[in-house]
Each structure stands twice: as structure tokens, then as C-alpha cells.
Amino acid sequence: MDKMYIKDLEVYAHHGVFQEEKVLGQRFLISIELFLSLREAGISDDITKTVHYGELCHKVEEEFKKENYDLIEKATEKVAEFILLNYDLVQRVKVKIKKPWAPIGRPLLYAAVEIDRKWHTAYIGVGGNMGDKDKNVKDALELINNSYNTKITKTSKFYNTKPVGYIDQEDFLNCVIEVKTLLTPLELIRFLLSIEKKLKRERVIRWGPRTVDLDVLLFDDVISSMEEIILPHPRMHERMFVIEPMCDIVPYVLHPILNKTMIQIKEEIKAQ
């Protein structure tokens, strides 16, 4: 991946825990490392095919001074988020903010915070079998897509499927979506649970009827055994109602544990 650097952009702003910092302000030095492809700009000599770093510096300064924060951690996070949300070419960004006048009562060169953020790709299984199933699924997709830090990039066909586990209930309407997100896996699952709550999902019977069910199937190549989110989804490879819509949008994506494509898993399920 190609890179672009901005080193020690000097900005006078009013971030800090102490009241004097908020009133008097101080000097901050902002360094940015952008990860993007510069190939097309290098061939075409066209500035629209790259990031205009002069414009970026002015916009970052404006964003950095827009609000006052107690912590440079927060200010750094907001700069990284601003760049990723406003520059489509940028896939990943590192931001380092130095505070050379940090009021700690001791001589130092500077205090600093550096973060590394990027867009992630996740696949989410969507389903429901209560009420207006089509409306509930579409409402869930709209709520996901209307979030500023999570956008739907692909949507599979919709499938009517038989219930699994607890079978004394109506058929489900299912699909799978691909999203790009700035959230961590834990943040993403909590965001999806909040959408389920808005759409009146109630967890009464395991695998029982629900207005909407949102499951994170894959998140980049992450393998996780956290209590709140297990990745990849532990049963996705057993369920045709997950694998078939996955094959609609990403047939050759690899399961990071099984090391098999979605197409291969689909053929195995069919053979059973």
C-alpha cells in the first residue's frame, strides 16, 4: 500500500483537562500517515486521483479547532475519523498529535498520542419472521446504512427459509449484507443489538421467533472468542440460509478458520 505523509502540522487550539488550557490554548503538532493507492495519480498526473495534501491540512486544522476536548486521545480520534469519512481514497490512517507545552511541571520534548484506524469489512446475516418481515428487514438495513460509520456496500437476494432449532414458528426472510465500518467487532455487535432493540426484538426462546436478527458472520479475517462476539460466527458454515446469500455477494471469500470459500462450503452443505 502506498503512503502519503504530513509531518508536524502546527495548530493552535484549546484542548486540555485544565481550565487554563481551554482559555489560553496551546500549540499542537499533527502528523498524518495516509494509506492509499497513488498508482493512478502517478500515471495520470491528475490531482483528482489523489489526496490534495494542502487542502487536507487546512481541513484538518479546521476540524481540530471546531470543538475543545479534555483529552488529546479524543482530538486524535476525531481527526482520524474525519479523514476516513471525507476522503474515499484513504483506506487507513495513522494520526499522531504532539503536545509540546503539556502542563506537567517537568521538562519534556512533548507528550503525544498516536492511533491507527482503517475501514473494516464485515458480513452481517439479517433475518426475521414476525410481523411484516419484508419491512422489518428493510428497516434494519436502513438503520445500518444511515449510521455515519457503517455503510452497506453489497446486499444479497432475499430468501424465504425454514426455521432451524425451534421449528414451531413461521418461515424466515433472510439476506446477507457486506458493510464497511469504522467500528471494532465489539462496537459493531453492540450497534446491531441496539437496532434489534429499536425494532422490538425480544429474546424469549432460543432460535425462536423474532422481528429481526442481526448476526456478524465475518469481520475482516478476525478470529475471536470474546463472550459478546465469536468470530467467525460459529454456525455459519452449517447453515444454507447464511451461505447461499453469502455466495450471492462474495462467493470466493475465505472462511478464516476452515480456509474454504463460500462456494466450497455451499457444495459441502448440499452434499450432506
Sequence and secondary structure as in RCSB ss.txt:
>XXXX:A:sequence
MDKMYIKDLEVYAHHGVFQEEKVLGQRFLISIELFLSLREAGISDDITKTVHYGELCHKVEEEFKKENYDLIEKA
TEKVAEFILLNYDLVQRVKVKIKKPWAPIGRPLLYAAVEIDRKWHTAYIGVGGNMGDKDKNVKDALELINNSYNT
KITKTSKFYNTKPVGYIDQEDFLNCVIEVKTLLTPLELIRFLLSIEKKLKRERVIRWGPRTVDLDVLLFDDVISS
MEEIILPHPRMHERMFVIEPMCDIVPYVLHPILNKTMIQIKEEIKAQ
>XXXX:A:secstr
 EEEEEEEEEEEE   SSHHHHHH EEEEEEEEEEE  HHHHHH  GGGS  HHHHHHHHHHHHHHS  S HHHH
HHHHHHHHHHH TT  EEEEEEEETT  SSS  S EEEEEEEE EEEEEEEEE SSSHHHHHHHHHHHHHTSTTE
EEEEE   EEE   SS SS  EEEEEEEEEESS HHHHHHHHHHHHHHTT    STT   S EEEEEEETT  EE
 SS EES TTGGG HHHHHHHHHH TT B TTT  BHHHHHHHHHH 
